[in-house]
Structure formats: C-alpha cells, structure tokens
C-alpha cells in the first residue's frame, strides 16, 4: 500500500495547439475559462488521485492534463494510490466489471471490510500530503473508499468516473449499492455520458465527454515514411531492419504457443495486406475471442475480394509484465488456445502480438490498418474508436453503449449489433473489406 506523488513530464504546451486550425479555439476557450476560475483556486492545491501511474486511459490522460493546468496557473499534483494486495485488486476489478453489468452480482461484508481497510490505510497516508484548503479529485472507484477521511479533513471532494453502462441490471445495482455511502460524501461528480449517472449523484454531476489529444504520440500526424520506419523498427514491416535499434520489441504468438520477436516470424503484411486490427488491453470485455471467431467465419466464406487476402491482428500490452492483471493473462491465454486450434491456413492469416508500451507504435499500427476493430462487449467510451476516426481509418466496432454514442452505423463507421455473434461480425467485416468504395 502506498501513496506516491507522480512526477509529471510532458513536453507539450498550450502554445502547441495555437497553430492548429481545429484546436486553436479550444486552447483560447481554456485560457478564458482559466482566467475566470483561477481567483477561486488561489492558495489551494488540486489533487488528482487515481490507482495507477501506468496502463489504462486515465493514467494516460492525467500527465498531460496536469501539465496543461499548471501552465494555466493551477497548483495541481497527481498522486497514485496503489495496493499490492492481490485480493484488493481482484475486488476492485470485480467492482469495475459489475459497473459494466458483468460478473456475479455479489459483494459481501468481507469485500466491504477489505475495501475499507486498504482505503483507510491509504487515506491516512494521503492526508499527510493535503493542505487545509486543498481540493481532491478522485478518479474511478478504486480510491473512492478514502472519501470519509477526505471529508473529515473538511476538504471539497469531486469524483470523476470514467466507466458506466446505460442499463441497470443486478450487477450494476450491486456495484452502485456498494459505492453509495461514499458517493453520498462527494460534493460533485463527473461522468462521460448522462446515462451512466446513478440516482444518488443525479443532482450533483456534470459531463466531460472523453477526448483524445491530437498532438500526442498516439495520435499526431505521421508521414507514410514515418509509419513505415516505426513498423520496421518494431519488426512489423516484414523487411530486414537488422542493424537498427529496436526500441519497440513486439512479440508474436507462434502456432506451438511460443512467443517469438515479431521480426523473426513470417511477415504479417503491414503496408501491403488488408489488415483488420484491434489494439486493446487483454480484457474479456474487449471481445477479442468473438472477433477471432467472426474473422474465421468471414474467411471461411471468402470468395475473392479483399477478404481473401485480409489478415487479423490482435494486439495488446504484455499482461505478464503487469503484476495486477490476472484477468489479462487469462484472456490472452484463451485467445492463444483458440489460435492454436485454428487450421494452419487460417493461422497464417491471424497475428497475435504483445506490444511494448509505446504510443508511437500504436499510432503507426492504427494508421497502417485497413480496418480498426473494437469488438467490446461493454465500453464506457471506445478510445481506440476515436483514435481510428481521428486518423481517418475505417472502424468496425460493436454496438456497446459508449461506442453507439460515437458511431452512427454507416456514417462514421460500421457497428456490429452483437459483439458475441461471430456470424454478425463476419457479415460486417466482409461488407467493409469488399466494398471498393470504402
Ligand atoms: N493501448 C495501448 N497499447 C496497447 C493497447 C491499448 O496504448 O497495447 C491504448 C489504446 O490505444 C487506447 C487505450 O490504450 O488509447 C485504451 O483505452 P480504452 O478506453 O479503449 O480502454 P480502457 O483500457 O480504458 O478500458
């Protein structure tokens, strides 16, 4: 258990947005807003609190947000509250899944005791960092159990929730019920969509729609030659890049279950094959397995066209290197087992990759994709969907709640009605790949 203030290093500044036609108005709006708000923040430090310094969309968003707010004159710090107790990580993962409507709808007194004791210990540590006029923003459920201590200090508390579901079921009822006591202590909450706000927060919530940063390494414009060289350095371009540094080591699953550096495996066909690519965490709810089935179904019915030549690339971070990701390991192993059973001709058309943490590589992979897929069973907001749209890459995604809000079927991309139906996935993939008009 520990509370750690994270050093924020961010090379970009608000001025970088000024020269950009689409972004300049947003930068100007932010400055004007800051001028209004800053007087009320004078003498107060704002604390952003979440549960991980790396991995996941929140950890990705916070450094840049903190840096920009500092530039605008806000005194702000980011503290990560971690726990090394596997049972706590397991519990908070269950809460996360329940809020998405998935998992066994049960949280009992032992879960409550565990949640409280870890958060109490963390809350004591955090309290020693907080000043008497500070303002605390907790992100997501994991650190929310510190709410009572923060309120005892008399500090204003906001909760920013990055997940949610537009339906109520037994799972969501249990999860929100578990969190209700803490939510009652929150002064204000922020959600990504109005449908996600639970009743207890209805009159003290606002919306911040999720967004990507167009100037980050994940999203910035890359010239074709840059896409090629990033892929080559990662061993993904199918060309001899020996003698060059390989900062981005990608590993590819072999039919016998072993992992080889991608540069030593047969070329996947980046830059010349039609590729359907999903880049996500290895989480069951990201729908990798049904996407693989859907692709297999589409291929078995392929009669010429782009589909005949198409390959599927499933990639995500190395879950074995992250201590707290047992579900990631399980999901990747299920995908790997299914891959091992495919017939060899189909195996050659499927690449399963473990990626290093490297935003530029994800950028290049998405730009080199013919179709970006995001077959999530549940999704509060599909960041990869937004990333593909920004890059002008066609998207095939499930009609999960968050994604439905991003895509009108047939307008910004194509939606698969049911993420767990391989025949439906196959039909949409065939349509998109074989449509010469794109
Ligand atoms: N991502 C990445 N490397 C990977 C897999 C995913 O950088 O190996 C990025 C992806 O591009 C996206 C984010 O992680 O920016 C995932 O965000 P999303 O909201 O889709 O999923 P979350 O992980 O928050 O559930």
Boltz pocket constraint, residues with backbone or C-beta under 6 A from the ligand:
constraints:
  - pocket:
      binder: B
      contacts: [[A, 56], [A, 57], [A, 58], [A, 218], [A, 279], [A, 280], [A, 281], [A, 315], [A, 316], [A, 317], [A, 355], [A, 356], [A, 358], [A, 359], [A, 362], [A, 381], [A, 382], [A, 383], [A, 384], [A, 387]]
      max_distance: 6.0
